[in-house]
């Protein structure tokens, strides 16, 4: 296995809380990370039906067998266990006693919030960040292959062709996780809904229009969207508010977490097809947003990401709130820097200077080229140097 950036935050949380809950999408490496980080801790998975039945039918007996603590995997299968775990750690709140992992969904989130509030740290392990991906000996080195392959660990660890692995992943997710959380009668329609989300990556999301295109109601589209967010398939960036101006667009912008999954759902057959695909720029923007999201999650920090758009045309792809600073970031997939790429950043800085917002603006331009430089106070960042930038508090 490779070293994961979240390991430090995971150890730190285990020194402070009696329970640490690690969530994330399926196949992001949660089990591998926890077993490597806590090798002396007993491990039990609630994936096997007999373990699941034991923990559900006799939770006190199950916890008594692990009185000194354990790594409990796939805890979302027995959410009622969390209530008994609350009493257990209240009686003996030793730091790092229990490490819980689970593929996040709405039921798990509600159970943790209700039963373990104040008793657990909650961390998220996402697919590989670019610097983690580079730790594999055969990691892709060019932008298009990096985007098309995606960042799920097993593709790179086992050398499985990305197209085959991602097809199996989508089928497993739809057939298993979705049926667990939602009473979806028509899985084909749900699959269509996911593909429509991929087609809208890096765009402002209108659930009414999205539901209409999928053939479902606004209510159903909202429920399905929530499940995709809870499962770390997509995330939404809210519109960043500027109180001094009223004509702002408040719709959130949708992003897929994994660029390889986006390419698969869009039917992009390889890196060369991605080169000429009309959504190449959108996929790259979502990749950059995801990399920043991962950088913050791997330090145990909230995302604090947004986008900005005025009704009169000014748009900023990403706003990162970093303490007293705002990192205004434009994203362009082209390899040659164009002069007009800098215009929105200059206009945004001027807008804030004229407003009551007193935080300092840091301007960045991330592009698909290879050379870093500065122009007019803007840091121009090539795609492969995104992890080297400071995005965290």
JOJO-V624558 format. One line per field, one symbol per residue. phi: phi as a letter, one per 40 degrees, with the letter a starting at -180 (. if undefined). psi: psi as a letter, one per 30 degrees, with the letter a starting at -180 (. if undefined). A space follows every 50 residues. Layout:
phi->???
psi->???
This chain:
phi->.ccbccdccccccccbbcbbbbbicdgchccdcccccbcccdbabccccc cccccccbcccccccbcchacbcfcccbcccccccdcccccacccgcbbb baccacccdccccccbdgbbcbbbbbddccccdccccbccbbcccccccg bcdcdccbgcddcccccccccccccbcccccbcccbcccccccccccccb cgbcbbccccccccgbcdcccccccccccccfcbabcccccbccbbcbcb ccbcbccbccccccccgccadcccdbccbdccccccccdcccdcdcccbg bccfbabbaccchcbbcbbbcbfcbbccbbbbcccbcbccccdccccccc cccccccbcccbbbbcbccbbcabafgbccbcdcbdccccbbc
psi->llkkffeeeeeeefffkfkkkjlllkgfgeeeeeeeeiffkkkkkgekee eeeeeefieeeeeefhfglljjkhfffifffeeeeeeefefihkkgekjk lkjkleeeeeeeeeegkffkkjlkjllkleeeeffkfhkkfleeeeeeea gkeeeeefgkkeeeeeeeeeeeeeedeefeekijejfeeeeeeeeeeefg kglkkjeeeeeeefglleeeeeeeeeeeeeghellkklkkkjffkfikkg klkkkkekeeeeeeffgjfleeeeegkfgeeeeeeeeeeeeeeeeeefgg llehkllkkkfgfkkkekjkjjbglkjkkkkkflfkkkefffeeeeeeee eeefagkgkkkkkkjklgafkkakjhgkjjjlefgeffljfl.
